[in-house]
Amino acid sequence: MKPHLLGLWLLAASAQAGTVYRCGTNYQDTPCPASQPGQVIEADDSRSAADRKAAEVAARAEARRAEALRTERHAREREAAKVVRAQAKAAKPVALAASRPAPAEKPVLYRPLPASGPRP
């Protein structure tokens, strides 16, 4: 089971105030099979209604702040990418000119010499 789904499931189970069984790495509401040792976890939520409400409000506020920070980070990354592209565009002609090889002399082509002997 994925960790985030497990957390949601445990939260739902705790709201119902029941017994949860941990069978290896799985959590379930039925006892573990005899072949797999398990552990009983009491999932009672002993917080008051006001405490639960305050925790929910704090969690929503943290989620909003996280979203704002994510949006801010994406904006900064876009601006940084624009700067890098502008710098690369400005540096490209210089880099290309520096990387071009010097003009080479025309290659000398060699022709085979005629065979020595009488010419017709």
The first five atom37 places (N, CA, C, CB, O) and aatype in JSON, in Angstrom:
{
  "aatype": [12, 11, 14, 8, 10, 10, 7, 10, 17, 10, 10, 0, 0, 15, 0, 5, 0, 7, 16, 19, 18, 1, 4, 7, 16, 2, 18, 5, 3, 16, 14, 4, 14, 0, 15, 5, 14, 7, 5, 19, 9, 6, 0, 3, 3, 15, 1, 15, 0, 0, 3, 1, 11, 0, 0, 6, 19, 0, 0, 1, 0, 6, 0, 1, 1, 0, 6, 0, 10, 1, 16, 6, 1, 8, 0, 1, 6, 1, 6, 0, 0, 11, 19, 19, 1, 0, 5, 0, 11, 0, 0, 11, 14, 19, 0, 10, 0, 0, 15, 1, 14, 0, 14, 0, 6, 11, 14, 19, 10, 18, 1, 14, 10, 14, 0, 15, 7, 14, 1, 14],
  "atom_mask": [
    [1, 1, 1, 1, 1],
    [1, 1, 1, 1, 1],
    [1, 1, 1, 1, 1],
    [1, 1, 1, 1, 1],
    [1, 1, 1, 1, 1],
    [1, 1, 1, 1, 1],
    [1, 1, 1, 0, 1],
    [1, 1, 1, 1, 1],
    [1, 1, 1, 1, 1],
    [1, 1, 1, 1, 1],
    [1, 1, 1, 1, 1],
    [1, 1, 1, 1, 1],
    [1, 1, 1, 1, 1],
    [1, 1, 1, 1, 1],
    [1, 1, 1, 1, 1],
    [1, 1, 1, 1, 1],
    [1, 1, 1, 1, 1],
    [1, 1, 1, 0, 1],
    [1, 1, 1, 1, 1],
    [1, 1, 1, 1, 1],
    [1, 1, 1, 1, 1],
    [1, 1, 1, 1, 1],
    [1, 1, 1, 1, 1],
    [1, 1, 1, 0, 1],
    [1, 1, 1, 1, 1],
    [1, 1, 1, 1, 1],
    [1, 1, 1, 1, 1],
    [1, 1, 1, 1, 1],
    [1, 1, 1, 1, 1],
    [1, 1, 1, 1, 1],
    [1, 1, 1, 1, 1],
    [1, 1, 1, 1, 1],
    [1, 1, 1, 1, 1],
    [1, 1, 1, 1, 1],
    [1, 1, 1, 1, 1],
    [1, 1, 1, 1, 1],
    [1, 1, 1, 1, 1],
    [1, 1, 1, 0, 1],
    [1, 1, 1, 1, 1],
    [1, 1, 1, 1, 1],
    [1, 1, 1, 1, 1],
    [1, 1, 1, 1, 1],
    [1, 1, 1, 1, 1],
    [1, 1, 1, 1, 1],
    [1, 1, 1, 1, 1],
    [1, 1, 1, 1, 1],
    [1, 1, 1, 1, 1],
    [1, 1, 1, 1, 1],
    [1, 1, 1, 1, 1],
    [1, 1, 1, 1, 1],
    [1, 1, 1, 1, 1],
    [1, 1, 1, 1, 1],
    [1, 1, 1, 1, 1],
    [1, 1, 1, 1, 1],
    [1, 1, 1, 1, 1],
    [1, 1, 1, 1, 1],
    [1, 1, 1, 1, 1],
    [1, 1, 1, 1, 1],
    [1, 1, 1, 1, 1],
    [1, 1, 1, 1, 1],
    [1, 1, 1, 1, 1],
    [1, 1, 1, 1, 1],
    [1, 1, 1, 1, 1],
    [1, 1, 1, 1, 1],
    [1, 1, 1, 1, 1],
    [1, 1, 1, 1, 1],
    [1, 1, 1, 1, 1],
    [1, 1, 1, 1, 1],
    [1, 1, 1, 1, 1],
    [1, 1, 1, 1, 1],
    [1, 1, 1, 1, 1],
    [1, 1, 1, 1, 1],
    [1, 1, 1, 1, 1],
    [1, 1, 1, 1, 1],
    [1, 1, 1, 1, 1],
    [1, 1, 1, 1, 1],
    [1, 1, 1, 1, 1],
    [1, 1, 1, 1, 1],
    [1, 1, 1, 1, 1],
    [1, 1, 1, 1, 1],
    [1, 1, 1, 1, 1],
    [1, 1, 1, 1, 1],
    [1, 1, 1, 1, 1],
    [1, 1, 1, 1, 1],
    [1, 1, 1, 1, 1],
    [1, 1, 1, 1, 1],
    [1, 1, 1, 1, 1],
    [1, 1, 1, 1, 1],
    [1, 1, 1, 1, 1],
    [1, 1, 1, 1, 1],
    [1, 1, 1, 1, 1],
    [1, 1, 1, 1, 1],
    [1, 1, 1, 1, 1],
    [1, 1, 1, 1, 1],
    [1, 1, 1, 1, 1],
    [1, 1, 1, 1, 1],
    [1, 1, 1, 1, 1],
    [1, 1, 1, 1, 1],
    [1, 1, 1, 1, 1],
    [1, 1, 1, 1, 1],
    [1, 1, 1, 1, 1],
    [1, 1, 1, 1, 1],
    [1, 1, 1, 1, 1],
    [1, 1, 1, 1, 1],
    [1, 1, 1, 1, 1],
    [1, 1, 1, 1, 1],
    [1, 1, 1, 1, 1],
    [1, 1, 1, 1, 1],
    [1, 1, 1, 1, 1],
    [1, 1, 1, 1, 1],
    [1, 1, 1, 1, 1],
    [1, 1, 1, 1, 1],
    [1, 1, 1, 1, 1],
    [1, 1, 1, 1, 1],
    [1, 1, 1, 1, 1],
    [1, 1, 1, 1, 1],
    [1, 1, 1, 0, 1],
    [1, 1, 1, 1, 1],
    [1, 1, 1, 1, 1],
    [1, 1, 1, 1, 1]
  ],
  "atom_positions": [
    [[0.85, -1.17, 0.0], [0.0, 0.0, 0.0], [0.9, 1.23, 0.0], [-0.97, 0.0, 1.23], [1.93, 1.24, 0.67]],
    [[0.55, 2.25, -0.72], [1.35, 3.46, -0.8], [1.24, 4.24, 0.51], [0.92, 4.33, -2.0], [0.19, 4.23, 1.14]],
    [[2.34, 4.92, 0.92], [2.34, 5.6, 2.21], [1.25, 6.65, 2.36], [3.66, 6.25, 2.42], [0.62, 6.73, 3.42]],
    [[1.01, 7.46, 1.31], [0.0, 8.51, 1.46], [-1.41, 7.91, 1.57], [0.07, 9.48, 0.26], [-2.26, 8.44, 2.28]],
    [[-1.64, 6.8, 0.87], [-2.94, 6.14, 0.98], [-3.08, 5.49, 2.35], [-3.12, 5.09, -0.12], [-4.17, 5.46, 2.93]],
    [[-1.97, 4.97, 2.86], [-1.99, 4.36, 4.18], [-2.36, 5.41, 5.23], [-0.62, 3.73, 4.5], [-3.16, 5.14, 6.13]],
    [[-1.77, 6.6, 5.1], [-2.07, 7.67, 6.06], [-3.54, 8.05, 6.03], [0.0, 0.0, 0.0], [-4.16, 8.25, 7.07]],
    [[-4.1, 8.16, 4.82], [-5.52, 8.49, 4.7], [-6.39, 7.38, 5.3], [-5.9, 8.72, 3.23], [-7.39, 7.65, 5.97]],
    [[-5.98, 6.14, 5.05], [-6.75, 5.02, 5.56], [-6.7, 5.0, 7.08], [-6.22, 3.71, 4.98], [-7.72, 4.76, 7.73]],
    [[-5.5, 5.24, 7.66], [-5.38, 5.25, 9.12], [-6.18, 6.4, 9.72], [-3.9, 5.35, 9.55], [-6.76, 6.27, 10.79]],
    [[-6.19, 7.53, 9.02], [-6.97, 8.67, 9.5], [-8.45, 8.32, 9.53], [-6.72, 9.91, 8.62], [-9.16, 8.62, 10.49]],
    [[-8.92, 7.68, 8.46], [-10.32, 7.28, 8.42], [-10.6, 6.23, 9.5], [-10.69, 6.73, 7.03], [-11.65, 6.27, 10.14]],
    [[-9.68, 5.31, 9.68], [-9.87, 4.27, 10.7], [-9.86, 4.89, 12.1], [-8.76, 3.2, 10.59], [-10.61, 4.46, 12.98]],
    [[-9.02, 5.91, 12.3], [-8.96, 6.52, 13.63], [-10.23, 7.3, 13.92], [-7.74, 7.44, 13.74], [-10.64, 7.4, 15.08]],
    [[-10.86, 7.85, 12.89], [-12.1, 8.57, 13.11], [-13.2, 7.62, 13.57], [-12.52, 9.31, 11.84], [-14.13, 8.02, 14.27]],
    [[-13.1, 6.36, 13.16], [-14.09, 5.37, 13.56], [-13.74, 4.75, 14.91], [-14.22, 4.29, 12.49], [-14.56, 4.04, 15.5]],
    [[-12.53, 5.01, 15.41], [-12.08, 4.52, 16.71], [-12.23, 3.01, 16.81], [-12.85, 5.2, 17.84], [-13.11, 2.5, 17.51]],
    [[-11.36, 2.3, 16.11], [-11.4, 0.86, 16.15], [-10.02, 0.27, 16.28], [0.0, 0.0, 0.0], [-9.05, 0.99, 16.53]],
    [[-9.93, -1.03, 16.1], [-8.66, -1.73, 16.16], [-8.13, -1.93, 14.76], [-8.8, -3.08, 16.9], [-8.87, -2.29, 13.84]],
    [[-6.84, -1.68, 14.6], [-6.17, -1.85, 13.32], [-5.09, -2.91, 13.52], [-5.55, -0.5, 12.79], [-4.42, -2.94, 14.55]],
    [[-4.94, -3.78, 12.54], [-3.94, -4.84, 12.6], [-2.84, -4.54, 11.6], [-4.57, -6.23, 12.33], [-3.1, -4.26, 10.43]],
    [[-1.59, -4.61, 12.09], [-0.45, -4.43, 11.19], [0.1, -5.82, 10.89], [0.66, -3.49, 11.83], [0.61, -6.5, 11.78]],
    [[-0.02, -6.21, 9.65], [0.44, -7.53, 9.2], [1.63, -7.31, 8.28], [-0.71, -8.33, 8.47], [1.45, -7.05, 7.09]],
    [[2.83, -7.41, 8.8], [4.03, -7.12, 8.02], [4.07, -5.63, 7.73], [0.0, 0.0, 0.0], [4.21, -4.82, 8.64]],
    [[3.94, -5.26, 6.45], [3.93, -3.84, 6.08], [2.53, -3.37, 5.69], [4.89, -3.59, 4.91], [2.36, -2.23, 5.25]],
    [[1.53, -4.22, 5.87], [0.16, -3.87, 5.52], [-0.66, -3.59, 6.77], [-0.49, -5.0, 4.7], [-0.43, -4.19, 7.83]],
    [[-1.6, -2.68, 6.65], [-2.53, -2.36, 7.73], [-3.92, -2.77, 7.27], [-2.48, -0.83, 8.11], [-4.3, -2.53, 6.13]],
    [[-4.67, -3.4, 8.17], [-6.01, -3.86, 7.8], [-6.89, -3.89, 9.04], [-5.96, -5.24, 7.14], [-6.41, -3.81, 10.17]],
    [[-8.2, -4.0, 8.8], [-9.14, -4.0, 9.91], [-9.54, -5.41, 10.34], [-10.37, -3.22, 9.55], [-10.37, -5.57, 11.24]],
    [[-8.96, -6.41, 9.72], [-9.22, -7.8, 10.13], [-7.93, -8.4, 10.67], [-9.76, -8.65, 8.92], [-6.85, -7.97, 10.27]],
    [[-8.01, -9.37, 11.57], [-6.79, -9.95, 12.14], [-5.9, -10.56, 11.05], [-7.16, -11.03, 13.18], [-6.37, -10.96, 9.99]],
    [[-4.62, -10.62, 11.34], [-3.64, -11.16, 10.4], [-3.84, -12.66, 10.27], [-2.19, -10.84, 10.85], [-4.28, -13.3, 11.23]],
    [[-3.53, -13.23, 9.11], [-3.61, -14.68, 8.95], [-2.59, -15.35, 9.89], [-3.35, -15.11, 7.47], [-1.61, -14.73, 10.3]],
    [[-2.84, -16.61, 10.22], [-1.97, -17.32, 11.16], [-0.55, -17.45, 10.62], [-2.54, -18.71, 11.46], [0.4, -17.53, 11.4]],
    [[-0.39, -17.47, 9.3], [0.93, -17.63, 8.7], [1.77, -16.35, 8.78], [0.8, -18.06, 7.26], [2.98, -16.4, 8.55]],
    [[1.15, -15.23, 9.11], [1.85, -13.95, 9.13], [1.68, -13.3, 10.5], [1.34, -13.01, 8.01], [0.56, -12.97, 10.89]],
    [[2.76, -13.12, 11.24], [2.63, -12.49, 12.55], [2.17, -11.05, 12.39], [3.96, -12.55, 13.32], [2.53, -10.38, 11.43]],
    [[1.39, -10.59, 13.32], [0.87, -9.23, 13.24], [0.94, -8.52, 14.57], [0.0, 0.0, 0.0], [1.33, -9.09, 15.59]],
    [[0.55, -7.27, 14.53], [0.58, -6.44, 15.73], [-0.74, -5.68, 15.78], [1.81, -5.45, 15.72], [-1.21, -5.17, 14.76]],
    [[-1.34, -5.61, 16.96], [-2.59, -4.89, 17.14], [-2.26, -3.44, 17.47], [-3.46, -5.53, 18.26], [-1.44, -3.14, 18.34]],
    [[-2.91, -2.55, 16.75], [-2.7, -1.11, 16.95], [-4.04, -0.5, 17.32], [-2.1, -0.42, 15.68], [-5.02, -0.63, 16.58]],
    [[-4.09, 0.16, 18.46], [-5.31, 0.86, 18.84], [-5.31, 2.21, 18.13], [-5.41, 1.04, 20.4], [-4.38, 3.0, 18.28]],
    [[-6.34, 2.45, 17.36], [-6.41, 3.65, 16.53], [-7.44, 4.64, 17.06], [-6.73, 3.28, 15.09], [-8.11, 5.32, 16.28]],
    [[-7.57, 4.72, 18.37], [-8.52, 5.66, 18.95], [-7.95, 7.07, 18.89], [-8.86, 5.27, 20.4], [-6.79, 7.29, 19.22]],
    [[-8.76, 8.0, 18.48], [-8.36, 9.41, 18.43], [-8.83, 10.06, 19.72], [-8.95, 10.15, 17.16], [-10.02, 10.32, 19.89]],
    [[-7.89, 10.31, 20.61], [-8.26, 10.84, 21.92], [-8.33, 12.36, 21.94], [-7.27, 10.37, 22.96], [-8.55, 12.95, 23.0]],
    [[-8.16, 13.0, 20.79], [-8.24, 14.46, 20.77], [-9.69, 14.92, 20.87], [-7.61, 15.02, 19.48], [-10.62, 14.2, 20.49]],
    [[-9.86, 16.11, 21.4], [-11.21, 16.66, 21.47], [-11.61, 17.18, 20.09], [-11.3, 17.8, 22.54], [-10.77, 17.3, 19.2]],
    [[-12.88, 17.47, 19.93], [-13.37, 17.99, 18.64], [-12.69, 19.31, 18.31], [-14.91, 18.17, 18.68], [-12.39, 19.58, 17.14]],
    [[-12.47, 20.14, 19.31], [-11.8, 21.44, 19.08], [-10.36, 21.22, 18.62], [-11.83, 22.31, 20.36], [-9.87, 21.91, 17.72]],
    [[-9.68, 20.24, 19.23], [-8.3, 19.95, 18.83], [-8.25, 19.43, 17.4], [-7.67, 18.93, 19.79], [-7.37, 19.82, 16.63]],
    [[-9.17, 18.56, 17.03], [-9.2, 18.04, 15.67], [-9.47, 19.16, 14.67], [-10.28, 16.94, 15.54], [-8.84, 19.23, 13.61]],
    [[-10.41, 20.05, 15.01], [-10.74, 21.18, 14.14], [-9.52, 22.1, 13.98], [-11.94, 21.98, 14.71], [-9.23, 22.56, 12.87]],
    [[-8.81, 22.36, 15.07], [-7.62, 23.23, 15.0], [-6.54, 22.57, 14.14], [-7.07, 23.51, 16.43], [-5.86, 23.26, 13.37]],
    [[-6.38, 21.27, 14.25], [-5.39, 20.56, 13.44], [-5.77, 20.63, 11.96], [-5.26, 19.1, 13.9], [-4.9, 20.8, 11.11]],
    [[-7.05, 20.49, 11.66], [-7.51, 20.58, 10.27], [-7.28, 21.97, 9.7], [-8.99, 20.22, 10.17], [-6.85, 22.1, 8.55]],
    [[-7.56, 23.0, 10.49], [-7.35, 24.38, 10.05], [-5.86, 24.61, 9.8], [-7.89, 25.39, 11.1], [-5.49, 25.22, 8.79]],
    [[-5.0, 24.14, 10.7], [-3.56, 24.31, 10.54], [-3.06, 23.56, 9.29], [-2.82, 23.81, 11.79], [-2.21, 24.07, 8.56]],
    [[-3.58, 22.38, 9.07], [-3.17, 21.6, 7.89], [-3.58, 22.31, 6.6], [-3.78, 20.19, 7.93], [-2.8, 22.33, 5.64]],
    [[-4.77, 22.88, 6.57], [-5.2, 23.62, 5.37], [-4.34, 24.86, 5.15], [-6.68, 24.03, 5.48], [-3.98, 25.17, 4.02]],
    [[-3.99, 25.56, 6.24], [-3.14, 26.75, 6.12], [-1.76, 26.36, 5.61], [-3.02, 27.47, 7.49], [-1.19, 27.07, 4.77]],
    [[-1.21, 25.26, 6.09], [0.08, 24.78, 5.62], [0.02, 24.39, 4.15], [0.56, 23.6, 6.47], [0.96, 24.64, 3.4]],
    [[-1.07, 23.78, 3.73], [-1.23, 23.4, 2.33], [-1.29, 24.63, 1.44], [-2.5, 22.55, 2.14], [-0.7, 24.65, 0.36]],
    [[-2.0, 25.68, 1.89], [-2.07, 26.92, 1.11], [-0.68, 27.57, 1.01], [-3.08, 27.92, 1.75], [-0.29, 28.05, -0.05]],
    [[0.06, 27.57, 2.12], [1.4, 28.17, 2.12], [2.33, 27.36, 1.2], [1.97, 28.22, 3.58], [3.13, 27.94, 0.47]],
    [[2.23, 26.06, 1.24], [3.06, 25.21, 0.38], [2.76, 25.5, -1.09], [2.83, 23.72, 0.7], [3.68, 25.56, -1.91]],
    [[1.5, 25.66, -1.43], [1.12, 25.97, -2.8], [1.66, 27.34, -3.22], [-0.42, 25.94, -2.96], [2.14, 27.5, -4.34]],
    [[1.59, 28.32, -2.32], [2.12, 29.65, -2.62], [3.64, 29.59, -2.84], [1.79, 30.64, -1.48], [4.16, 30.23, -3.75]],
    [[4.33, 28.83, -2.02], [5.78, 28.69, -2.18], [6.12, 27.98, -3.5], [6.37, 27.91, -0.99], [7.08, 28.35, -4.17]],
    [[5.33, 26.98, -3.85], [5.55, 26.27, -5.12], [5.37, 27.23, -6.3], [4.59, 25.06, -5.25], [6.18, 27.23, -7.22]],
    [[4.32, 28.02, -6.27], [4.06, 28.99, -7.34], [5.2, 30.01, -7.43], [2.71, 29.71, -7.1], [5.65, 30.35, -8.52]],
    [[5.65, 30.48, -6.27], [6.76, 31.45, -6.24], [8.04, 30.84, -6.81], [7.0, 31.94, -4.79], [8.77, 31.49, -7.56]],
    [[8.32, 29.6, -6.44], [9.52, 28.91, -6.95], [9.45, 28.74, -8.45], [9.68, 27.55, -6.27], [10.45, 28.95, -9.14]],
    [[8.3, 28.36, -8.98], [8.15, 28.19, -10.43], [8.37, 29.53, -11.15], [6.76, 27.63, -10.77], [8.98, 29.55, -12.23]],
    [[7.89, 30.62, -10.58], [8.09, 31.94, -11.2], [9.57, 32.29, -11.22], [7.29, 33.02, -10.44], [10.07, 32.8, -12.22]],
    [[10.28, 32.03, -10.11], [11.72, 32.3, -10.06], [12.47, 31.43, -11.07], [12.27, 32.06, -8.64], [13.41, 31.9, -11.72]],
    [[12.07, 30.18, -11.2], [12.72, 29.29, -12.17], [12.5, 29.76, -13.6], [12.21, 27.85, -12.0], [13.41, 29.68, -14.43]],
    [[11.29, 30.25, -13.9], [11.02, 30.77, -15.25], [11.9, 31.98, -15.54], [9.53, 31.14, -15.41], [12.45, 32.1, -16.63]],
    [[12.03, 32.89, -14.56], [12.86, 34.08, -14.74], [14.32, 33.69, -14.93], [12.71, 35.03, -13.54], [15.01, 34.26, -15.78]],
    [[14.8, 32.73, -14.15], [16.19, 32.29, -14.28], [16.42, 31.66, -15.65], [16.54, 31.28, -13.17], [17.47, 31.87, -16.26]],
    [[15.46, 30.92, -16.15], [15.59, 30.3, -17.47], [15.66, 31.37, -18.55], [14.41, 29.35, -17.74], [16.41, 31.22, -19.52]],
    [[14.89, 32.45, -18.41], [14.94, 33.55, -19.39], [16.32, 34.18, -19.4], [13.86, 34.61, -19.07], [16.87, 34.47, -20.47]],
    [[16.89, 34.4, -18.22], [18.22, 35.01, -18.13], [19.26, 34.1, -18.78], [18.6, 35.28, -16.66], [20.12, 34.57, -19.53]],
    [[19.19, 32.82, -18.49], [20.15, 31.87, -19.06], [20.03, 31.83, -20.58], [19.94, 30.46, -18.48], [21.03, 31.8, -21.29]],
    [[18.79, 31.84, -21.09], [18.61, 31.82, -22.55], [19.18, 33.09, -23.18], [17.12, 31.68, -22.9], [19.81, 33.03, -24.23]],
    [[18.96, 34.24, -22.53], [19.48, 35.51, -23.06], [21.01, 35.5, -23.05], [18.95, 36.7, -22.23], [21.63, 35.95, -24.01]],
    [[21.6, 34.99, -21.99], [23.06, 34.92, -21.92], [23.6, 33.97, -22.98], [23.52, 34.48, -20.53], [24.62, 34.25, -23.61]],
    [[22.94, 32.86, -23.17], [23.39, 31.89, -24.17], [23.28, 32.48, -25.57], [22.57, 30.59, -24.07], [24.15, 32.25, -26.41]],
    [[22.21, 33.22, -25.82], [22.03, 33.83, -27.13], [23.12, 34.86, -27.4], [20.65, 34.48, -27.24], [23.65, 34.94, -28.51]],
    [[23.46, 35.65, -26.38], [24.5, 36.67, -26.54], [25.88, 36.05, -26.71], [24.49, 37.62, -25.35], [26.72, 36.59, -27.43]],
    [[26.13, 34.93, -26.06], [27.45, 34.31, -26.1], [27.63, 33.41, -27.3], [27.69, 33.52, -24.83], [28.76, 33.03, -27.61]],
    [[26.59, 33.05, -27.98], [26.67, 32.07, -29.06], [27.57, 32.52, -30.21], [25.29, 31.79, -29.6], [28.43, 31.74, -30.62]],
    [[27.43, 33.75, -30.77], [28.3, 34.13, -31.89], [29.78, 34.13, -31.5], [27.91, 35.51, -32.4], [30.62, 33.72, -32.3]],
    [[30.1, 34.57, -30.31], [31.49, 34.59, -29.87], [32.01, 33.17, -29.75], [31.64, 35.34, -28.52], [33.13, 32.87, -30.19]],
    [[31.23, 32.31, -29.18], [31.65, 30.92, -29.0], [31.84, 30.23, -30.35], [30.63, 30.16, -28.15], [32.77, 29.45, -30.52]],
    [[30.95, 30.51, -31.28], [31.09, 29.88, -32.6], [32.33, 30.38, -33.32], [29.85, 30.16, -33.45], [33.04, 29.6, -33.96]],
    [[32.59, 31.68, -33.22], [33.77, 32.23, -33.89], [35.04, 31.65, -33.29], [33.78, 33.76, -33.8], [36.0, 31.36, -34.0]],
    [[35.05, 31.48, -32.0], [36.24, 30.94, -31.34], [36.43, 29.47, -31.64], [36.14, 31.15, -29.84], [37.56, 28.97, -31.62]],
    [[35.36, 28.77, -31.92], [35.48, 27.34, -32.15], [35.75, 26.97, -33.6], [34.24, 26.65, -31.69], [36.02, 25.81, -33.91]],
    [[35.68, 27.95, -34.51], [35.94, 27.65, -35.93], [37.42, 27.4, -36.15], [35.45, 28.81, -36.84], [38.26, 28.11, -35.59]],
    [[37.74, 26.42, -36.93], [39.16, 26.19, -37.21], [39.69, 27.27, -38.15], [39.38, 24.78, -37.84], [38.95, 27.88, -38.92]],
    [[40.97, 27.48, -38.07], [41.6, 28.46, -38.96], [41.46, 27.97, -40.38], [43.11, 28.7, -38.59], [41.48, 26.76, -40.63]],
    [[41.32, 28.89, -41.33], [41.18, 28.44, -42.72], [42.42, 27.64, -43.13], [40.97, 29.65, -43.67], [43.56, 28.07, -42.92]],
    [[42.18, 26.52, -43.69], [43.28, 25.63, -44.09], [43.76, 26.0, -45.48], [42.84, 24.15, -44.05], [43.02, 26.55, -46.3]],
    [[45.01, 25.69, -45.71], [45.53, 25.9, -47.06], [44.92, 24.85, -47.96], [47.09, 25.82, -47.09], [44.47, 23.8, -47.51]],
    [[44.91, 25.16, -49.23], [44.35, 24.18, -50.15], [45.22, 22.93, -50.1], [44.27, 24.75, -51.6], [46.45, 23.01, -50.1]],
    [[44.58, 21.8, -50.06], [45.38, 20.57, -50.01], [46.14, 20.37, -51.33], [44.48, 19.35, -49.71], [45.65, 20.69, -52.41]],
    [[47.3, 19.84, -51.19], [48.12, 19.56, -52.37], [47.72, 18.19, -52.87], [49.65, 19.63, -52.05], [47.77, 17.2, -52.14]],
    [[47.34, 18.15, -54.11], [46.94, 16.88, -54.7], [48.14, 16.28, -55.43], [45.74, 17.05, -55.67], [48.8, 16.96, -56.22]],
    [[48.41, 15.08, -55.17], [49.53, 14.4, -55.81], [49.01, 13.53, -56.92], [50.34, 13.57, -54.79], [48.03, 12.79, -56.77]],
    [[49.69, 13.62, -58.06], [49.35, 12.76, -59.19], [50.47, 11.73, -59.33], [49.16, 13.59, -60.51], [51.64, 12.02, -59.07]],
    [[50.09, 10.57, -59.74], [51.16, 9.59, -59.94], [52.09, 10.03, -61.05], [50.59, 8.2, -60.25], [51.67, 10.58, -62.07]],
    [[53.33, 9.78, -60.84], [54.32, 10.12, -61.88], [54.2, 9.12, -63.03], [55.78, 10.13, -61.29], [53.84, 7.96, -62.82]],
    [[54.49, 9.57, -64.21], [54.43, 8.64, -65.32], [55.51, 7.56, -65.15], [54.6, 9.38, -66.67], [56.58, 7.79, -64.57]],
    [[55.19, 6.44, -65.65], [56.16, 5.34, -65.57], [57.42, 5.72, -66.34], [55.55, 4.01, -66.12], [57.34, 6.32, -67.41]],
    [[58.54, 5.39, -65.81], [59.79, 5.73, -66.51], [59.97, 4.79, -67.71], [61.01, 5.64, -65.54], [59.72, 3.59, -67.62]],
    [[60.39, 5.32, -68.74], [60.59, 4.52, -69.93], [60.31, 5.37, -71.14], [0.0, 0.0, 0.0], [60.02, 6.56, -71.02]],
    [[60.39, 4.79, -72.26], [60.19, 5.59, -73.47], [58.74, 6.05, -73.59], [60.59, 4.78, -74.72], [57.79, 5.35, -73.24]],
    [[58.65, 7.23, -74.08], [57.31, 7.79, -74.31], [56.94, 7.54, -75.75], [57.26, 9.31, -73.98], [57.76, 7.65, -76.65]],
    [[55.74, 7.21, -75.95], [55.36, 6.98, -77.35], [55.19, 8.21, -78.17], [54.11, 6.22, -77.4], [54.86, 8.13, -79.35]]
  ]
}
